[in-house]
Amino acid sequence: MYARPRDAIRSFAPVTWDALRRFEQHSGWAIAAHIAMSALLAIFPFLIFVTALAAFLGAGEVAGSIVHLIFDTWPPTVAAPLAGEVDKVLNTPRGGVLTVGVLLTLWVSSSAVESLRIALGRAYDSPTSKPIWLSRLQSMWFVALGALGLVVVAVFIVLWPILWSFALGYLPWLATFELLSDVLRYALTVVVLASAIIAAHLWLPGGRRRIRDVLPGVALTIFLWLLGATLFSVYLAHFANYASTYAGLAGVMTAIVFLNASAALFILGAELNAAIVSRRRIRAAQAGSRAPPLADAQGRPAKTPSLSTPRPA
């Protein structure tokens, strides 16, 4: 028997309320502001490291594609000021990937990962027990792995049109699937983003979680983020006027507001996962308390010994 839509809504509503209550109890907005500021401070060093890594791997020509890969998913009004400044920074000549300067950018970028670790530890009521130096090394490893993933995806996106044109020369009938090809090419970006979020939920906070335990929150985060980015673009285009309030800092403040909302959605996804697991444990405990008594070899209910039973003479 499949659950009726009304029953599904009734079961989802209490979990959603629990997630929102947990978000408020764990100072979700304050932690989201911390993540937003850390991300804004880390994005330039991170892209510098990605560019140096791409050059080290012989793929320096994809640096521009990496920038577009990140900022094309943002609302144009938010991305344009930052993307222009990033282009200026990336056009500055730099040394190899193992220079002291790039290692410092890797250290600074890892601060954003540490802020995510704090948020997830609060959401899952499971802060990490790792030493500070080990946590920082893990964060730096996350940054390096994310940079490598971006380089690979950027190379794929750059090479895909070339490979597609080559395939069309031998298989002309593939032209009917050209739109599907473009959709799949950019869907890879969403897959990489989802993989990064899942890895963060699994490995950054303390404790152990299964992939199926974090999927609901990851799906909610990505869905609300895509929807929120669209609505935020409409809001900026028709209602908001940050220039009248922040003057020359309007672009930066717009980015902070967007990153703050994105971080809040990330935390809300973790709180939803924690609320679902908590309710699942409560139901399991209630089911265990209602379990029938054990049976003896003849199938009859076993008698529970009493402390007041007299000893045999």
C-alpha positions as a Markdown table, in Angstrom:
| # | Residue | x | y | z |
|---|---|---|---|---|
| 1 | Met | 0.0 | 0.0 | 0.0 |
| 2 | Tyr | 1.4 | 3.4 | -1.0 |
| 3 | Ala | 1.0 | 6.3 | 1.3 |
| 4 | Arg | -1.6 | 8.9 | 0.3 |
| 5 | Pro | -0.3 | 12.4 | -0.5 |
| 6 | Arg | -2.1 | 13.7 | 2.5 |
| 7 | Asp | -0.4 | 11.2 | 4.8 |
| 8 | Ala | 3.0 | 12.1 | 3.2 |
| 9 | Ile | 2.4 | 15.8 | 3.9 |
| 10 | Arg | 1.3 | 15.0 | 7.5 |
| 11 | Ser | 4.5 | 13.0 | 8.1 |
| 12 | Phe | 6.7 | 15.6 | 6.4 |
| 13 | Ala | 5.3 | 18.6 | 8.2 |
| 14 | Pro | 6.5 | 17.6 | 11.8 |
| 15 | Val | 10.0 | 16.8 | 10.5 |
| 16 | Thr | 10.2 | 20.1 | 8.8 |
| 17 | Trp | 9.1 | 21.9 | 12.0 |
| 18 | Asp | 11.7 | 19.9 | 14.0 |
| 19 | Ala | 14.4 | 21.0 | 11.4 |
| 20 | Leu | 13.4 | 24.7 | 11.7 |
| 21 | Arg | 13.3 | 24.5 | 15.5 |
| 22 | Arg | 16.8 | 22.9 | 15.6 |
| 23 | Phe | 18.0 | 25.5 | 13.2 |
| 24 | Glu | 16.9 | 28.2 | 15.6 |
| 25 | Gln | 18.2 | 26.5 | 18.7 |
| 26 | His | 21.7 | 26.0 | 17.1 |
| 27 | Ser | 21.9 | 29.7 | 16.1 |
| 28 | Gly | 21.6 | 28.9 | 12.4 |
| 29 | Trp | 21.6 | 32.4 | 11.1 |
| 30 | Ala | 24.7 | 33.4 | 13.1 |
| 31 | Ile | 26.6 | 30.3 | 11.9 |
| 32 | Ala | 25.4 | 31.0 | 8.3 |
| 33 | Ala | 26.9 | 34.6 | 8.6 |
| 34 | His | 30.2 | 33.1 | 9.7 |
| 35 | Ile | 30.2 | 30.7 | 6.8 |
| 36 | Ala | 29.3 | 33.5 | 4.3 |
| 37 | Met | 32.2 | 35.7 | 5.5 |
| 38 | Ser | 34.6 | 32.8 | 5.5 |
| 39 | Ala | 33.6 | 31.8 | 2.0 |
| 40 | Leu | 34.0 | 35.3 | 0.7 |
| 41 | Leu | 37.4 | 35.6 | 2.2 |
| 42 | Ala | 38.4 | 32.1 | 0.9 |
| 43 | Ile | 37.0 | 32.3 | -2.7 |
| 44 | Phe | 39.9 | 34.4 | -4.1 |
| 45 | Pro | 42.7 | 32.3 | -2.5 |
| 46 | Phe | 40.8 | 29.1 | -3.6 |
| 47 | Leu | 40.6 | 30.2 | -7.2 |
| 48 | Ile | 44.3 | 31.2 | -7.1 |
| 49 | Phe | 45.1 | 27.7 | -5.9 |
| 50 | Val | 42.9 | 26.1 | -8.5 |
| 51 | Thr | 44.6 | 28.2 | -11.3 |
| 52 | Ala | 48.0 | 27.2 | -10.0 |
| 53 | Leu | 47.0 | 23.6 | -9.8 |
| 54 | Ala | 45.6 | 23.7 | -13.4 |
| 55 | Ala | 48.9 | 25.2 | -14.6 |
| 56 | Phe | 50.9 | 22.6 | -12.7 |
| 57 | Leu | 48.8 | 19.8 | -14.4 |
| 58 | Gly | 49.3 | 21.4 | -17.8 |
| 59 | Ala | 45.7 | 22.6 | -18.1 |
| 60 | Gly | 46.3 | 26.3 | -17.5 |
| 61 | Glu | 44.1 | 27.3 | -20.4 |
| 62 | Val | 41.0 | 26.2 | -18.5 |
| 63 | Ala | 41.3 | 28.8 | -15.8 |
| 64 | Gly | 38.7 | 31.0 | -17.3 |
| 65 | Ser | 36.3 | 28.1 | -17.6 |
| 66 | Ile | 36.8 | 27.3 | -13.9 |
| 67 | Val | 35.7 | 30.9 | -13.0 |
| 68 | His | 32.6 | 30.6 | -15.3 |
| 69 | Leu | 31.9 | 27.1 | -13.9 |
| 70 | Ile | 31.6 | 28.6 | -10.4 |
| 71 | Phe | 29.9 | 31.9 | -11.1 |
| 72 | Asp | 27.5 | 30.9 | -13.9 |
| 73 | Thr | 25.3 | 29.2 | -11.3 |
| 74 | Trp | 25.1 | 32.4 | -9.3 |
| 75 | Pro | 22.6 | 35.3 | -10.0 |
| 76 | Pro | 24.2 | 37.6 | -12.6 |
| 77 | Thr | 24.0 | 40.6 | -10.3 |
| 78 | Val | 25.9 | 38.8 | -7.6 |
| 79 | Ala | 28.5 | 37.1 | -9.8 |
| 80 | Ala | 29.4 | 40.0 | -12.1 |
| 81 | Pro | 31.3 | 42.1 | -9.6 |
| 82 | Leu | 33.2 | 39.2 | -8.1 |
| 83 | Ala | 33.9 | 37.5 | -11.4 |
| 84 | Gly | 35.5 | 40.7 | -12.8 |
| 85 | Glu | 37.8 | 41.1 | -9.7 |
| 86 | Val | 38.7 | 37.4 | -9.9 |
| 87 | Asp | 39.7 | 37.7 | -13.5 |
| 88 | Lys | 42.1 | 40.6 | -12.5 |
| 89 | Val | 43.6 | 38.4 | -9.7 |
| 90 | Leu | 44.0 | 35.4 | -11.9 |
| 91 | Asn | 45.7 | 37.3 | -14.6 |
| 92 | Thr | 48.6 | 38.2 | -12.2 |
| 93 | Pro | 51.6 | 36.0 | -12.9 |
| 94 | Arg | 52.4 | 33.5 | -10.2 |
| 95 | Gly | 54.8 | 30.7 | -9.4 |
| 96 | Gly | 54.2 | 27.0 | -9.3 |
| 97 | Val | 51.6 | 25.1 | -7.2 |
| 98 | Leu | 54.1 | 24.3 | -4.4 |
| 99 | Thr | 55.3 | 27.8 | -3.7 |
| 100 | Val | 54.9 | 29.3 | -0.2 |
| 101 | Gly | 52.3 | 31.8 | -1.5 |
| 102 | Val | 50.0 | 29.1 | -2.9 |
| 103 | Leu | 50.4 | 27.0 | 0.2 |
| 104 | Leu | 49.2 | 30.0 | 2.2 |
| 105 | Thr | 46.2 | 30.4 | -0.1 |
| 106 | Leu | 45.4 | 26.7 | 0.6 |
| 107 | Trp | 45.6 | 27.4 | 4.3 |
| 108 | Val | 43.3 | 30.4 | 4.1 |
| 109 | Ser | 40.8 | 28.6 | 1.9 |
| 110 | Ser | 40.6 | 25.8 | 4.4 |
| 111 | Ser | 39.1 | 28.2 | 6.9 |
| 112 | Ala | 35.8 | 28.1 | 5.0 |
| 113 | Val | 35.8 | 24.3 | 5.4 |
| 114 | Glu | 36.3 | 24.7 | 9.1 |
| 115 | Ser | 33.3 | 26.9 | 9.3 |
| 116 | Leu | 31.3 | 24.2 | 7.6 |
| 117 | Arg | 32.6 | 21.7 | 10.1 |
| 118 | Ile | 31.4 | 23.8 | 13.0 |
| 119 | Ala | 27.9 | 24.2 | 11.4 |
| 120 | Leu | 27.6 | 20.4 | 10.7 |
| 121 | Gly | 28.8 | 19.5 | 14.2 |
| 122 | Arg | 26.1 | 21.7 | 15.8 |
| 123 | Ala | 23.4 | 20.4 | 13.4 |
| 124 | Tyr | 24.2 | 16.7 | 14.1 |
| 125 | Asp | 25.0 | 17.3 | 17.8 |
| 126 | Ser | 28.3 | 15.6 | 17.0 |
| 127 | Pro | 31.3 | 18.0 | 17.0 |
| 128 | Thr | 34.5 | 16.6 | 15.8 |
| 129 | Ser | 36.9 | 15.0 | 18.3 |
| 130 | Lys | 40.0 | 15.4 | 16.0 |
| 131 | Pro | 42.9 | 17.5 | 17.2 |
| 132 | Ile | 43.1 | 21.0 | 15.7 |
| 133 | Trp | 46.1 | 20.2 | 13.5 |
| 134 | Leu | 44.4 | 17.1 | 12.1 |
| 135 | Ser | 41.1 | 19.0 | 11.5 |
| 136 | Arg | 43.0 | 21.7 | 9.6 |
| 137 | Leu | 44.9 | 19.1 | 7.5 |
| 138 | Gln | 41.6 | 17.4 | 6.6 |
| 139 | Ser | 40.2 | 20.8 | 5.6 |
| 140 | Met | 43.2 | 21.5 | 3.4 |
| 141 | Trp | 42.8 | 18.1 | 1.8 |
| 142 | Phe | 39.1 | 18.9 | 1.1 |
| 143 | Val | 40.2 | 22.2 | -0.6 |
| 144 | Ala | 42.8 | 20.4 | -2.7 |
| 145 | Leu | 40.4 | 17.7 | -3.7 |
| 146 | Gly | 37.7 | 20.2 | -4.6 |
| 147 | Ala | 40.3 | 22.2 | -6.7 |
| 148 | Leu | 41.3 | 19.0 | -8.5 |
| 149 | Gly | 37.6 | 18.2 | -9.1 |
| 150 | Leu | 37.0 | 21.6 | -10.6 |
| 151 | Val | 40.0 | 21.3 | -12.9 |
| 152 | Val | 38.8 | 17.9 | -14.1 |
| 153 | Val | 35.2 | 19.2 | -14.7 |
| 154 | Ala | 36.5 | 22.3 | -16.5 |
| 155 | Val | 38.7 | 20.3 | -18.8 |
| 156 | Phe | 35.7 | 18.0 | -19.6 |
| 157 | Ile | 33.5 | 21.0 | -20.3 |
| 158 | Val | 36.2 | 22.6 | -22.6 |
| 159 | Leu | 36.9 | 19.3 | -24.4 |
| 160 | Trp | 33.4 | 18.1 | -24.7 |
| 161 | Pro | 32.4 | 20.4 | -27.7 |
| 162 | Ile | 35.6 | 19.3 | -29.5 |
| 163 | Leu | 34.8 | 15.6 | -28.9 |
| 164 | Trp | 31.2 | 16.1 | -29.8 |
| 165 | Ser | 32.1 | 17.7 | -33.2 |
| 166 | Phe | 34.6 | 14.8 | -33.8 |
| 167 | Ala | 31.8 | 12.3 | -33.1 |
| 168 | Leu | 29.4 | 14.1 | -35.4 |
| 169 | Gly | 31.8 | 13.7 | -38.3 |
| 170 | Tyr | 31.5 | 9.9 | -38.0 |
| 171 | Leu | 28.0 | 9.6 | -36.6 |
| 172 | Pro | 25.8 | 12.4 | -38.1 |
| 173 | Trp | 22.6 | 11.0 | -36.4 |
| 174 | Leu | 24.0 | 12.2 | -33.1 |
| 175 | Ala | 22.9 | 15.7 | -34.1 |
| 176 | Thr | 19.4 | 15.0 | -32.9 |
| 177 | Phe | 20.8 | 14.6 | -29.3 |
| 178 | Glu | 22.7 | 17.9 | -29.3 |
| 179 | Leu | 20.4 | 19.6 | -26.7 |
| 180 | Leu | 20.6 | 16.5 | -24.5 |
| 181 | Ser | 24.4 | 16.7 | -24.8 |
| 182 | Asp | 24.5 | 20.3 | -23.5 |
| 183 | Val | 22.1 | 19.4 | -20.6 |
| 184 | Leu | 24.3 | 16.4 | -19.6 |
| 185 | Arg | 27.4 | 18.5 | -19.8 |
| 186 | Tyr | 26.2 | 21.1 | -17.3 |
| 187 | Ala | 24.4 | 18.5 | -15.2 |
| 188 | Leu | 27.8 | 17.3 | -14.4 |
| 189 | Thr | 28.4 | 20.5 | -12.4 |
| 190 | Val | 25.3 | 19.7 | -10.3 |
| 191 | Val | 26.6 | 16.1 | -9.7 |
| 192 | Val | 30.0 | 17.5 | -8.6 |
| 193 | Leu | 28.3 | 20.0 | -6.2 |
| 194 | Ala | 26.1 | 17.3 | -4.8 |
| 195 | Ser | 29.1 | 15.0 | -4.3 |
| 196 | Ala | 31.0 | 17.7 | -2.4 |
| 197 | Ile | 28.0 | 18.4 | -0.1 |
| 198 | Ile | 27.6 | 14.7 | 0.6 |
| 199 | Ala | 31.3 | 14.3 | 1.4 |
| 200 | Ala | 31.0 | 17.3 | 3.8 |
| 201 | His | 28.0 | 15.8 | 5.6 |
| 202 | Leu | 29.8 | 12.4 | 5.9 |
| 203 | Trp | 33.3 | 13.4 | 7.0 |
| 204 | Leu | 33.5 | 16.8 | 8.4 |
| 205 | Pro | 31.5 | 16.5 | 11.7 |
| 206 | Gly | 32.1 | 13.8 | 14.3 |
| 207 | Gly | 30.3 | 10.5 | 14.4 |
| 208 | Arg | 29.3 | 8.2 | 11.6 |
| 209 | Arg | 26.5 | 8.6 | 9.1 |
| 210 | Arg | 25.3 | 6.6 | 6.1 |
| 211 | Ile | 24.8 | 8.1 | 2.6 |
| 212 | Arg | 21.1 | 7.5 | 2.8 |
| 213 | Asp | 21.0 | 9.4 | 6.1 |
| 214 | Val | 22.3 | 12.6 | 4.4 |
| 215 | Leu | 20.6 | 12.4 | 1.0 |
| 216 | Pro | 17.3 | 14.1 | 2.1 |
| 217 | Gly | 19.1 | 17.2 | 3.4 |
| 218 | Val | 21.4 | 17.4 | 0.4 |
| 219 | Ala | 18.5 | 17.2 | -2.0 |
| 220 | Leu | 16.6 | 19.9 | 0.0 |
| 221 | Thr | 19.7 | 22.1 | 0.0 |
| 222 | Ile | 20.3 | 21.8 | -3.8 |
| 223 | Phe | 16.6 | 22.3 | -4.6 |
| 224 | Leu | 16.1 | 25.3 | -2.4 |
| 225 | Trp | 19.4 | 26.8 | -3.6 |
| 226 | Leu | 18.4 | 26.6 | -7.3 |
| 227 | Leu | 15.0 | 28.0 | -6.5 |
| 228 | Gly | 16.4 | 30.7 | -4.2 |
| 229 | Ala | 19.0 | 31.8 | -6.7 |
| 230 | Thr | 16.3 | 32.3 | -9.3 |
| 231 | Leu | 14.1 | 34.2 | -6.9 |
| 232 | Phe | 17.0 | 36.3 | -5.6 |
| 233 | Ser | 17.8 | 37.3 | -9.2 |
| 234 | Val | 14.2 | 38.5 | -9.7 |
| 235 | Tyr | 14.4 | 40.3 | -6.3 |
| 236 | Leu | 17.6 | 42.1 | -7.3 |
| 237 | Ala | 16.3 | 43.0 | -10.7 |
| 238 | His | 13.0 | 44.5 | -9.6 |
| 239 | Phe | 13.1 | 45.4 | -5.9 |
| 240 | Ala | 16.5 | 45.7 | -4.3 |
| 241 | Asn | 18.7 | 48.7 | -4.7 |
| 242 | Tyr | 21.9 | 48.0 | -2.6 |
| 243 | Ala | 23.7 | 50.9 | -4.3 |
| 244 | Ser | 21.6 | 53.4 | -2.6 |
| 245 | Thr | 22.5 | 51.9 | 0.8 |
| 246 | Tyr | 26.1 | 50.6 | 0.4 |
| 247 | Ala | 27.3 | 52.8 | -2.6 |
| 248 | Gly | 30.5 | 51.3 | -3.9 |
| 249 | Leu | 30.3 | 48.3 | -1.7 |
| 250 | Ala | 26.9 | 47.2 | -3.2 |
| 251 | Gly | 28.5 | 44.3 | -5.1 |
| 252 | Val | 30.3 | 42.9 | -2.1 |
| 253 | Met | 27.2 | 43.3 | 0.2 |
| 254 | Thr | 25.0 | 41.6 | -2.4 |
| 255 | Ala | 27.5 | 38.7 | -2.5 |
| 256 | Ile | 27.5 | 38.4 | 1.3 |
| 257 | Val | 23.7 | 38.3 | 1.4 |
| 258 | Phe | 23.6 | 35.6 | -1.2 |
| 259 | Leu | 26.3 | 33.6 | 0.5 |
| 260 | Asn | 24.5 | 34.0 | 3.8 |
| 261 | Ala | 21.3 | 32.6 | 2.4 |
| 262 | Ser | 23.1 | 29.8 | 0.7 |
| 263 | Ala | 24.9 | 28.8 | 4.0 |
| 264 | Ala | 21.5 | 28.9 | 5.8 |
| 265 | Leu | 20.1 | 26.4 | 3.3 |
| 266 | Phe | 23.2 | 24.2 | 3.8 |
| 267 | Ile | 22.7 | 24.2 | 7.6 |
| 268 | Leu | 18.9 | 23.6 | 7.2 |
| 269 | Gly | 19.6 | 20.5 | 5.1 |
| 270 | Ala | 21.8 | 19.1 | 7.9 |
| 271 | Glu | 19.1 | 19.9 | 10.5 |
| 272 | Leu | 16.6 | 18.1 | 8.4 |
| 273 | Asn | 18.8 | 15.0 | 8.3 |
| 274 | Ala | 19.2 | 15.2 | 12.1 |
| 275 | Ala | 15.5 | 15.6 | 12.6 |
| 276 | Ile | 14.7 | 12.5 | 10.4 |
| 277 | Val | 17.3 | 10.3 | 12.2 |
| 278 | Ser | 16.0 | 11.5 | 15.6 |
| 279 | Arg | 12.4 | 10.6 | 14.8 |
| 280 | Arg | 13.5 | 7.3 | 13.3 |
| 281 | Arg | 15.3 | 6.4 | 16.6 |
| 282 | Ile | 12.2 | 7.4 | 18.6 |
| 283 | Arg | 10.0 | 5.1 | 16.5 |
| 284 | Ala | 12.4 | 2.2 | 16.9 |
| 285 | Ala | 12.5 | 2.7 | 20.6 |
| 286 | Gln | 8.7 | 2.8 | 20.8 |
| 287 | Ala | 8.5 | -0.3 | 18.7 |
| 288 | Gly | 11.0 | -2.1 | 20.9 |
| 289 | Ser | 9.0 | -1.3 | 24.0 |
| 290 | Arg | 5.9 | -2.8 | 22.5 |
| 291 | Ala | 7.6 | -6.0 | 21.4 |
| 292 | Pro | 5.9 | -9.3 | 22.6 |
| 293 | Pro | 7.6 | -11.3 | 25.3 |
| 294 | Leu | 10.0 | -14.1 | 24.4 |
| 295 | Ala | 8.6 | -17.6 | 24.0 |
| 296 | Asp | 9.9 | -20.9 | 25.4 |
| 297 | Ala | 10.7 | -24.1 | 23.4 |
| 298 | Gln | 7.0 | -25.0 | 23.3 |
| 299 | Gly | 6.0 | -21.6 | 21.9 |
| 300 | Arg | 4.4 | -20.4 | 25.2 |
| 301 | Pro | 5.3 | -16.9 | 26.6 |
| 302 | Ala | 8.3 | -17.2 | 28.8 |
| 303 | Lys | 7.7 | -16.3 | 32.5 |
| 304 | Thr | 9.8 | -13.4 | 33.9 |
| 305 | Pro | 11.4 | -14.4 | 37.2 |
| 306 | Ser | 10.3 | -12.3 | 40.2 |
| 307 | Leu | 12.5 | -11.2 | 43.0 |
| 308 | Ser | 9.7 | -12.1 | 45.4 |
| 309 | Thr | 9.5 | -15.8 | 44.3 |
| 310 | Pro | 10.2 | -18.0 | 47.4 |
| 311 | Arg | 13.1 | -20.3 | 47.3 |
| 312 | Pro | 12.3 | -24.1 | 47.2 |
| 313 | Ala | 12.7 | -25.9 | 50.5 |
